[in-house]
């Protein structure tokens, strides 16, 4: 009798050895929810990384502008002069991480004795709280 029960259990498992459509759909739904949560975290990390990269680029270009001034006695009229005089090693002026040109104003309205150098940030427009600048806005 016990032997027949055990055989019956193994036989019923063999018949239902595959997954049902419902089990597969639940598994896919759970995986999609996990991937969605992970992608939100990754995207915010990428946004922060681009903001930090823009800040580092601005510092690099600002240092190159200061070097230009020390060599030629004044800041250049445009950033292309940094490439022309081989102060920037790249073959062209870098763009911000969002693909936009850095804004260079000489003399600056925020740095009257120097220059303003900034990126409009993720939205590509001035203002909006995401601009990255070479001056402090804590005034």
C-alpha positions in Angstrom: 0.0 0.0 0.0 2.8 2.5 0.9 4.6 1.4 -2.2 1.6 2.3 -4.4 1.2 5.7 -2.7 4.9 6.6 -3.3 4.6 5.5 -6.9 1.5 7.7 -7.3 3.4 10.7 -5.9 6.2 10.2 -8.4 3.8 9.7 -11.2 1.9 12.9 -10.5 5.1 14.9 -10.3 6.2 13.6 -13.6 3.0 14.8 -15.2 3.3 18.3 -13.8 7.1 18.7 -14.2 6.8 21.8 -16.4 5.8 25.3 -15.4 2.3 26.7 -15.9 1.7 29.8 -17.9 0.7 31.6 -14.7 4.0 30.7 -13.0 6.0 32.0 -15.9 4.0 35.2 -16.1 4.5 35.9 -12.4 8.2 35.2 -12.7 8.6 37.6 -15.6 6.5 40.3 -13.8 8.8 40.0 -10.7 11.9 40.2 -12.9 10.6 43.3 -14.7 9.8 45.0 -11.4 13.3 44.3 -10.1 14.9 45.6 -13.4 12.8 48.7 -13.2 13.9 49.5 -9.7 17.6 48.9 -10.6 17.4 51.0 -13.7 16.0 54.0 -11.7 19.0 53.8 -9.4 21.5 53.5 -12.3 20.0 56.5 -14.2 20.3 58.8 -11.1 23.9 57.6 -10.7 24.6 58.4 -14.3 23.1 61.9 -13.9 25.3 62.6 -10.9 28.3 61.3 -12.8 27.6 63.6 -15.7 27.2 66.6 -13.3 30.6 65.8 -11.7 32.2 65.4 -15.1 31.0 68.8 -16.2 32.4 70.3 -13.0 35.8 68.7 -13.7 35.7 69.9 -17.3 35.0 73.4 -16.2 37.9 73.3 -13.8 40.2 72.0 -16.5 39.2 74.6 -19.0 39.4 77.4 -16.3 43.0 76.3 -15.5 43.8 76.4 -19.2 42.3 79.9 -19.4 44.5 81.0 -16.5 47.5 79.5 -18.2 46.6 81.4 -21.4 46.4 84.6 -19.4 49.8 84.0 -17.8 51.4 83.4 -21.3 49.6 86.2 -23.2 48.6 88.7 -20.6 44.9 88.5 -21.1 42.1 85.9 -21.4 41.3 84.8 -24.9 38.2 86.0 -26.8 37.0 82.4 -27.3 37.8 78.9 -26.1 39.1 77.9 -29.6 42.3 79.9 -28.8 43.1 77.3 -26.1 43.2 74.6 -28.8 45.0 76.9 -31.4 47.8 77.7 -28.9 47.9 74.0 -27.8 47.1 74.8 -24.2 44.3 72.2 -24.4 45.7 69.0 -25.7 42.4 68.0 -27.4 41.9 68.8 -31.1 38.8 70.8 -30.2 37.1 72.4 -27.2 35.3 69.7 -25.2 31.5 69.7 -25.0 29.6 69.1 -21.8 28.4 65.6 -21.0 25.0 66.4 -22.5 26.6 67.3 -25.9 26.3 71.1 -25.5 29.0 73.8 -25.8 30.4 75.3 -22.6 29.5 79.0 -22.3 32.5 81.3 -22.0 32.0 85.0 -21.3 34.9 87.4 -20.9 34.7 89.5 -18.9 32.2 87.7 -16.8 29.2 89.2 -15.1 29.6 86.9 -12.1 33.4 87.1 -12.1 34.0 90.6 -13.3 37.8 90.4 -13.0 38.0 87.1 -14.7 35.5 85.1 -16.9 32.3 83.1 -16.6 32.4 79.5 -17.7 29.4 77.3 -17.3 27.2 74.5 -18.7 23.5 74.7 -18.9 23.3 71.2 -17.4 20.9 68.4 -18.3 18.0 70.5 -19.6 20.3 72.5 -21.9 18.7 75.8 -20.9 20.0 78.6 -18.7 18.5 78.4 -15.2 16.5 75.6 -13.8 18.9 74.9 -11.0 21.0 72.4 -12.9 23.6 74.8 -14.4 27.2 74.0 -13.5 29.4 77.1 -13.1 32.8 78.4 -12.2 31.4 80.7 -9.6 29.5 80.3 -6.4 25.8 81.2 -6.3 25.6 81.3 -2.5 25.5 85.1 -2.4 
